[in-house]
Amino acid sequence: MYTTRKIGLCFFAALMLSGCAAQRYQPVPIVPTETASRLETRSLGDEDLHAFVEKNVGHPVTPWPPKTWNLTTLSLTALYFNPSLEGAKARVEEAQAAIVTAGARPNPSLSITPGLPRPYLFNLDFSVPIETAGKRGHRIQAARSLDQAARFDLADSAWKVRSGVRIALLNYLLASRSLDLVRSEEQIRGDQTKILEQRFLVGEIPRPEVDLARIGLSKTHLAINSAEGQLAEAKAALAASIGIPVRSLQDLDFSWSDLDSPPAAESFSPEQIQREAVLNRLDVRRSLAQYAAAEADLQLEISKQYPDVQIGPGYSYEEKNNFFTLGLSTTLPIFNRNQGPIAEAEARRKEAAAAFLEKQAQVIARSERALALYVAALKELAEADQSLRKLQDAHLQMMEHAVRFGEEDRLGLNGVQIESSVVARARLDALARAQSALGELEDAVQRPLDPGDMFLINLESPALNKLPQESKR
């Protein structure tokens, strides 16, 4: 009985030690008022944001915060603040934990059977499971492939955040320019209306001409109100794309050095765009990783045809006699050889392959369409540039020269200036379509195509790594 008590004490000590090593539950409650307060207090002057931006651009950024922000710095700020990335980051953490789960070895089992009457019967069995046919390796491979897919999903989410910032910044700058053009046209139409009113008072022109000018001026006033509303809406959309309150963008300037000169169509060949779309698209690479996971899962199901083994010693005490045994057990694959799960895994692999091919075909079609739209938009922009240049360099300059020397009156100059303003607004619309088409083309290949923008997103990008301070926000 001394030996029996000793074994029981060892078993009790093992249970106590395992309890000490167990992880404890840590509650993390969500308090809506606190989370809303943190969102409202976000600022571009955040020092952690400063370190994050410097880490990604590779050089010091002084002063901080800068007075002028460009697409790169705004995109990095969005990657730091935008809450849409938190879900993708959590999925990466889940995939990393799944690798640990897949690699965990099965725990041994211990069985204690005391008998009656108590002093005379006692059984103890210890069993160690042994996996066969490389099952653990297949599980780890599948989990690693899914981890890779989760990382591609995170990078894809980061690109979508960057794309949203580009669209919002483009709309804001275009809305600002549109407001300036309408205000300039308002001054011209106001001057024109005053001249016509003076001529009407002296009886040189009929009243309908003055009324038409006043109607045009009123329409311009309405256009200014509309443009101011669009500018405010664009600023709010820009703040939302970054993940900060709109008041944080007050008194800031925004720049886009190559806004008026998008890359020429000749710099992109259809073969180059298609190749980059197929090789660089993050969702295509994610589909490929998911296929690799499905293939590893099939290998796992095939390996399950071979049963695992449980081996372990046993001890029995009976009527003051000690007995030691060595046991070996396994499952006999007689009634089935895992045919059903194997067939399911094969079907999932076929589904993953079909999804990959479908995604690849969609990407190729989208890249071809985006390139065609961009080429057409560039032609429209070139024609608008030519019309505006011709009007300003020839007609407008000649009219200004004629007015200066008294050959024409200001009313004729106003008419040409209004015509120039209309053409300038048409040119701005053409520029908006060209830059929007360039953005769609960049989304098709998921990399910047503007020579001045070298902001790349990949799995090794520091922009996808959390700062230690980020969890405190």
Summary of the structure (lengths in Angstrom):
residues: 473
radius of gyration: 35.8
end to end distance: 60.7
largest distance: 135.0
contacts: 1356
relative contact order: 0.12
helix: 68%
strand: 8%
